Every structure is written in C-alpha cells, then in structure tokens.
Amino acid sequence: MIKHNIIMVGCGAIAFRWLDHITKRDDCRIIALVDKNPDNAKKYSERYNLTCPIYEDLDVALEKEKGDLLIDLTFVTVHHQIVTKALKAGYNVFGEKPMAFTVEQVNKILKTVDETGKKYFVMQNRRFIDRVAKIRELLKSGLLGAPTLLSGEIYVNADMGSIRNSFKYPQLQDNNIHSFDMARYLVDGKPKAVTYHSFRPKDSMYDGDSACDAVFEFDNDVTYLFRGYNGAQACWTSWDNVWRIDCEKGSLVWDGEGDVKYQYYEHSNDLFNGKWFQEGVFKKPDVVRDQHDGALEDLFDALDTGRTPGTDCKDNVYSIAMVLASIKSIEEKRRVEIEVNDTYPYLVLK
C-alpha cells in the first residue's frame, strides 16, 4: 500500500543511493523529479523505469503535484530554500547533509519546522555502519570506562567535481560533517566549543582550504581531535576516518574499514599491579550492508511511527553547529563556543 507520494529534488550523483532503496519499497511512489537540468532527471527516470513527470522548477511541481514527502538532494547552498518551501507546502522532508550553509539558514529551517509541525530528517548514513553502532554500544556499556579522548583522521584525494570545489572551505563545508556526526554519535556527546585551524596545501585542486587540525570540546568532558586532508597524495585512509578512543580503563582503535580492536583493564589498578589487559574485537561482517539502506529504513520507520530518529533536524543541528563554529573559529582565529536552544534562535555561536 502506498503511504508516501514523493517529490525528489536534485538528480545528481547521490540520487541513485536514494532511488535504489525507494524504488524497492512497496509503500512509496515517486510522483515527480525536479532538476534544473532535465537531462539529469531523465537519466534516472529511464534507469528506474519511472513514469512520473519531470520539472525544472520546484514551485511548478508543488503546484501541480499532491504529495506528502519531499526528498532534497540539491547542493547545500540551496537546502534552506528547498526545505522551507516544502515544509510550508505541507510536506515532510528528508534531505542530504549538511542541512544548511549558514547559522541564519539553520535558524530559519528550524523555525519553519516548529511553525509548520512537519518533519525534517537529515541523512547521516555513517551512523548505520554496523561497527559504528557496536562501538557506541561498547562505550555505553562502561566496560572501557568513560571516554576521555576521541581522535579521528581522514586523508583522501578526491575531486568532488562540482560547485564544492570553489567553496572557501571545501572539505569542511561538505564531507567533514560525516566525521563530526560520527564523533558525537560514538561517544554520545554534544559540542560545546571548537578551536579550528585550516589551510590550503600547495598545488591543491581546490580554491579554498582543504586541510585542517581541530580540537572540539564535548559536554561529557570528551575532547575530540580531528585532522583532515582532502588532497593527500598517498597513504589514503577510509572515507569513514581512522579512529582511536581512549577511555578510563582502556582504548579502542578502528581504521574505518576492517575490524575494531580494543583493550581494557578489568580494574583500575590492574596496570599498576602488573596484570595484563583483556582484548576484544568486532569483526567486519562478511557481507557489508549499504549504509543508506539502514539510514532510509530508519527514517521511513520514524515517519510512519511518529518517533524521533537520531538524525532529526533538532538533533542534527549539533552536527552542523560543529561545521559553522569551525568556520567562525578559522575566520576569527579563536576558540568559538556553541549554544543550541529549544526556541529561536536555535543556534548561537559565541
């Protein structure tokens, strides 16, 4: 039975991840594709045997079609326009990260969510990597004690081939939010402040800064150290980071691709008594499920049941806050504090 009649806006490279899942569901129907370049939409229409109309203008699509869910796969620079327009038209919205490009846009979106009573969920698929969930469960169990230091590094070399190449901070304003969202999800923390340094490496393919070092402070006394470089010439890491988590009674390491390994002492004084540590491992599954499938199943289930998912915009504001506070820290060359409120202004950077 069809529950969701969907308008999809933006038919770029990421659209197949969404359509692969949605077109296999028996409760969804794509009623329109919207893209400024209709050839992009036509390509996906043919690939997935869609019979829906194609529009170049969202306003026209909203006027002519009657749906209940809009999926925003456009560039971050226009997310706030698409999302607020859809919410005011009576649509719930699923969208790609990051939710917005500025603090003002974040506040406008969240204000519109409250005014309309509609839902806005953000795609953060890295949370649905099986080992990410297991690391979070392990830390919450207390076996390693409370986490104190979280370190994540990402060294990749990718031409994103789009408007993102001209961003002032191309990695920070696009992909880094995955790292930031994973970090706070892993240790169940919310950001309080950041000190961020960025730079443009010599001969970078990007116009702006594509490398950085950062120190984030979380509300649960965890310090998160992040180092990123999009443009590394060799010795690349996983796009999901290389992680190390140090806790009161042990430590954990994960290369973002394979097994997770951890070591711990059963008692706080074991090390001083000469007792050796215990070891554990989370093996990489033989069959790795696509993260987007898990994420989309969660979003649709949340929409159908009325529960609030972990990637609801009111939670995801903390992840985009890390991005925007980092930019402010770079430009003002100082530590920036993060404040998130239940009412307008929802996000304040100090």
N, C-alpha and C positions, 0 to 999 in steps of 0.2 A: 504494500500500500504506500502510495506517495505521501510523504509527510512534508517534504521540503521542495519548493519550487525555487530554483536558484538562478540568479544572475551572476555571471562571472565577469569581472572587470580586470583586464590586463591579460594578454595572451602571449607572454614572453616565455623565457626558458624554463621557469619554475612551474608553469601551468600543468605540465604532464604529471608532476608529482601529485597534484590535487585531482586531476581528471582520472588518473589510473585508479584511484580509490573510489571516487564518487560514482563513476560510471559502472562500477561493480555492485553498488548498493541498490536494493530494490525499493528504498524509501526516498530516493532523490531523483529529481528531474532537472536538467539544465534547460531553462526556458529562454536564455539569451546569452550571447557572448558579446563583450564590448571591448573594442580596442581602436585606438586612433588609426592604426594600420590594419584595415580589414583583411589583408592577406594573412596576417598572423592568426587571426581568428579562424579564417577559412582552413588553414592548415590543420588546426586542432579539430575543427568540425568534421573534416574528412577522416582524420586519424581515428576518431572515436565514434564515427557514424552518427553524429548529432544532426537533428533536423530543426534545431532552433534558429531563429533569426539572428543576424549579426548587425551590431550597431557601432557607429563611430563615436556616438555621443551618449553619455550616461543619462543625461536629462531625458532624451528621447526614449531610451529603454525603460526608464522608470515610469514615464507617462503611458507607454503602450503595453507594458507587461505587468502582470499582477503576481508577484512572488512574495516570499517571506524571508528569504535568506540571500544575502549578497556576499560574494567572496571577492576580496580586494587583493589583487596580485600586481598592483601597479608599483611604481617607484616610490620610495619613502618620501620624496619631496611633495607628493600629492596625496598621501594617505589621509591626512586630516580632511581634505576636501571630499574625497570619496566616502569616507566613513561617516562624517557628519551628515552629508547629503542623504546617505542611505538610511541612517538612523531616523532622521526627520521624516523620511518617506514611509516609515513603518517596518523597516527591515531589521532583522538581526544581522550581525556582520561577523564573519571570520576573515582574518587578514594575515598577510605576511608581516614578519618583523622588518625593521623596527616600527613601532606604532606611529611615530611622528619624527619630525626633523628639528623641532624647537620646543622649548618649555611652553611657550604660548599655545602651540598646536596641541600638546599633551593636555593642557588645561581645558582647551576648547572641546576636545573629544570627550573627556571625562564629564564635563558639564553637560554635554549633549546626551550622553548615556543616562545620566541622572534625570534629565528633563524628559526624555522620551520613554524611559523604562525598558528600553530594548537592550539586547546583549551584544557585547563586543569581545570576542575572544581572539587572542593573538597566537600565531603559530610559533611554538618553541619546541621543535621536534627533537632536539638533543636530550630533552628530559626523558624521552622514550627509548633511549639506548638501554638495553637490559642491564648492562654493568653499571650505568649511572644510577639506576634505581637500587641496585644491590649495594652500592657504596653508601647511598643515603640511608638505607635500612641498617647497614652495619654501624654507621656513625650514631644513628639514633638509638641503637641497642645499648650503647655505653661500653661495649667490650674494649674499645681502644681509649676510653675516657673522652673527655670533652675535646673537640678540635680547637687548636690554637693558631695554627699557621697553614694556610692553603696557598699552594703555588701552581700556576698554570702558565704554559708556554705554547706558542703556536708560531711555527716557521714554515711558510708556504710560499709558492711562487705562482700567482695566477693573474692573468689579465681578465678582469671581470667584463671587459668589452661593452661598456655602457656609460651612461651619464656618471656612474660611480667613479670612473677613472678621473673625473675632473673635480671630485669633491676635495675640500680643503683637508679633510682627514678621512681618506677613503676606507681604510680598514676599520677605524673607529666608528664611522657613520654607517657602516653596513654590517660586516660579519662579526665584529667583536661582541655584539650583543648576545650572540650564541654563547661565547665564553663566559660573559658576565652572568647570564641567566643560569648556566650550568653551575657556576661557582656558588651562587647564593642558594641554589636548589640543593646542591650536595651537602652543604653544612647548615642548611635551614636558617640562613641569616638574611638580614636586611641591611643595605648600605647606609652608613652614617656620614662618611666623608671619603674624599679621594685626593691624592696628590699625583698628578699625571704629567709625564714628560714625553713629547713626541718629536720626531724628526723625519726628514726626507733623505733616505740614503742616496749616495751618489749613483747616477745613472738609473734611478728608479723609473719604472714605466708610468708612475702616477705623477700628476701635477702637484699633489699635496703630500702631507706626511703619511708614510705607510709603515712606520716602525715606532715602538714605544716601550717605556717602562712605567709601571703604575703601582701605587700602593692604595688599596681600599681598606677602610675600617668598617667592620660589620657590628650590628647591635648586640651580638652574642659574644663579643670580645675576640672574634676571629679576625686575623689580618690576612688579606688576600693580596698576594703579589702576582702581577700579570706582566708578561713580556710578550710582545707580538711583533712579527715582521712579515709583511706580505711583499715578497720580492727577494727572499733568501735564494741564493744561487745553488745551494746544495744542502744535503743532510736535512731534508724536509721532515716535518712532523705530521702527525694526523691533523686533519681539519678540526678534530674534536679535542685538541690540545694534548700536551703531556702534563700529567697531574702528579702532585705529591701533597699529601695531607698529613700533618704532624699533630698528634693528639697527646693527652696527658700520659697515656700508658702504651702508646705505640704509634706506628706510622704506616702509611699506605702509599703505593705507587701504581700508576697506570699510564701506559703510553698512548692511550686514546684509541687503540686498535685491538690489542690482544688481551691477555689475561690480566686481572687485577691481583696484585700481591700485597699482603700486609703482614706485619709482625707486631707482637704486643707482649707485655708482661702481665701476668695474672694479678700481681700485687705490686703496689707502687715501690716497694723496697727490694724487689727481686734483683734488679740490676746491681744494687749495692751489696747484696748477699751472694753475688756470683752465680745466680741462677740464669739459665739461658732462656731466651724468649720462645714464645709459641708462634707458629706461622699459619697462614691461611691463604687461600686463592679462590678467586671467582674465574672460572674458565670461560673463554669466549665460546658461545654456542656454535655447534656445527653448522646450523642454519641461522643466519642473522636476519631478523625481520626488519623491513624498511621502517625507519623511524616515523615517517609521515603517516603510515597506516595506523600505528599506535596513537599518534597525536590526533589524527582525524576521528578515530573511533571514540577517543575521549571527548573531543569537542561535540560530536553529534550526541553522544550519550548525555553529556551535561545539558545540552539544549533540550533534549527530549524529556529528561527527568527533572529539570529545574535546579539541579545542583550547580554550585560554582566550581568551575575547573581551576586548576593551578595556574593556567595561563589566561585567566580572565583579565581584562584591562586594568582592573583595580589592584591586581597583584603585579601584572607586568609593568606597571608604572615604575616599580623599583628597578627593573632591568634597564628601561630607557633612561631612568634618572642617572644610572651609572654612566651611560654614554654622554648625556648632556652635561653632567657635572664634570666629566673628564675634559670636555671641550672648554668649559669655563676655566678649569684649572690650568690648561695649556695656555689659554689666551691671557689670563691674569697672573700666571706664574705663581700660583699659591694653592694652598690646601682649600678645598671647597666642601662645605657641609651640605647635606641632603636632608630635606624635610618633606614628608609626604603626609597630607591631611585628608580627612574624610569628606571635606567640603571645599568649595572653591576658595582660594587657589589650591588645587590638589598637590601640585609640585612646586616647591620653592627651593632655590639654590642660594646658599649664603656664602 
